[in-house]
């Protein structure tokens, strides 16, 4: 498995373990929560999120996420 695939898989695991399951059955976490948890592992969290979205693994509003400004954006795990 390529390193970038491992990073995306790890990100999904972190969302699953730190997020809350909604009524639709999907697990969601805010960008602020995810950033605080994930930044200790990798400073590339935004790039990994964008890759995960491209592969249909997560959903969130906006083209880009910025620490501080987008802390309340909800990231939903789709798998």
FENGI-V915750 format. One record per residue. RES is the residue in three letters. PSI is psi in degrees with one decimal (none if undefined). OMEGA is omega as a letter, one per 20 degrees, with the letter a starting at -180 (* if undefined). NEAR is the number of other ideal C-beta (glycine too) atoms within 12 Angstrom. Layout:
BEGIN
res=RES psi=PSI omega=OMEGA near=NEAR
res=RES psi=PSI omega=OMEGA near=NEAR
END
This chain:
BEGIN
res=UNK psi=137.0 omega=a near=9
res=UNK psi=156.5 omega=a near=9
res=UNK psi=-42.6 omega=a near=13
res=UNK psi=-35.3 omega=r near=19
res=UNK psi=-39.0 omega=r near=16
res=UNK psi=-41.5 omega=r near=16
res=UNK psi=-42.7 omega=r near=28
res=UNK psi=-43.8 omega=r near=32
res=UNK psi=-43.0 omega=r near=23
res=UNK psi=-40.9 omega=r near=27
res=UNK psi=-44.7 omega=r near=39
res=UNK psi=-39.1 omega=r near=33
res=UNK psi=-39.7 omega=r near=24
res=UNK psi=-42.2 omega=r near=31
res=UNK psi=-45.1 omega=a near=39
res=UNK psi=-39.0 omega=a near=25
res=UNK psi=-24.7 omega=a near=18
res=UNK psi=-17.2 omega=a near=25
res=UNK psi=-179.0 omega=r near=25
res=UNK psi=138.7 omega=r near=20
res=UNK psi=127.1 omega=r near=16
res=UNK psi=177.8 omega=r near=15
res=UNK psi=-26.6 omega=r near=8
res=UNK psi=-1.4 omega=r near=13
res=UNK psi=-8.0 omega=r near=12
res=UNK psi=146.6 omega=r near=23
res=UNK psi=133.0 omega=a near=28
res=UNK psi=153.5 omega=r near=28
res=UNK psi=149.9 omega=r near=36
res=UNK psi=155.8 omega=r near=24
res=UNK psi=-39.6 omega=r near=34
res=UNK psi=-46.1 omega=r near=23
res=UNK psi=-47.5 omega=a near=26
res=UNK psi=-42.9 omega=a near=42
res=UNK psi=-45.9 omega=a near=33
res=UNK psi=-39.1 omega=a near=18
res=UNK psi=-44.8 omega=a near=24
res=UNK psi=-26.3 omega=a near=33
res=UNK psi=-24.7 omega=r near=19
res=UNK psi=-22.1 omega=r near=11
res=UNK psi=-44.5 omega=a near=19
res=UNK psi=140.3 omega=r near=22
res=UNK psi=6.2 omega=a near=13
res=UNK psi=24.6 omega=a near=20
res=UNK psi=-40.0 omega=a near=34
res=UNK psi=-45.3 omega=r near=30
res=UNK psi=-39.5 omega=r near=19
res=UNK psi=-39.8 omega=r near=35
res=UNK psi=-43.3 omega=r near=38
res=UNK psi=-40.0 omega=r near=23
res=UNK psi=-41.7 omega=r near=25
res=UNK psi=-38.7 omega=r near=35
res=UNK psi=-41.2 omega=r near=28
res=UNK psi=-33.7 omega=a near=15
res=UNK psi=5.6 omega=r near=20
res=UNK psi=22.7 omega=a near=14
res=UNK psi=-27.3 omega=r near=29
res=UNK psi=161.0 omega=r near=37
res=UNK psi=138.4 omega=r near=25
res=UNK psi=156.9 omega=a near=28
res=UNK psi=147.4 omega=r near=17
res=UNK psi=162.0 omega=r near=18
res=UNK psi=-34.8 omega=a near=13
res=UNK psi=153.0 omega=r near=16
res=UNK psi=136.5 omega=a near=30
res=UNK psi=133.8 omega=r near=17
res=UNK psi=137.6 omega=a near=21
res=UNK psi=-66.2 omega=a near=12
res=UNK psi=-39.9 omega=a near=14
res=UNK psi=22.5 omega=a near=24
res=UNK psi=-26.0 omega=a near=18
res=UNK psi=-0.1 omega=r near=21
res=UNK psi=130.8 omega=a near=29
res=UNK psi=130.6 omega=r near=27
res=UNK psi=123.9 omega=a near=42
res=UNK psi=129.9 omega=r near=31
res=UNK psi=126.3 omega=a near=34
res=UNK psi=-6.9 omega=a near=21
res=UNK psi=none omega=* near=19
END
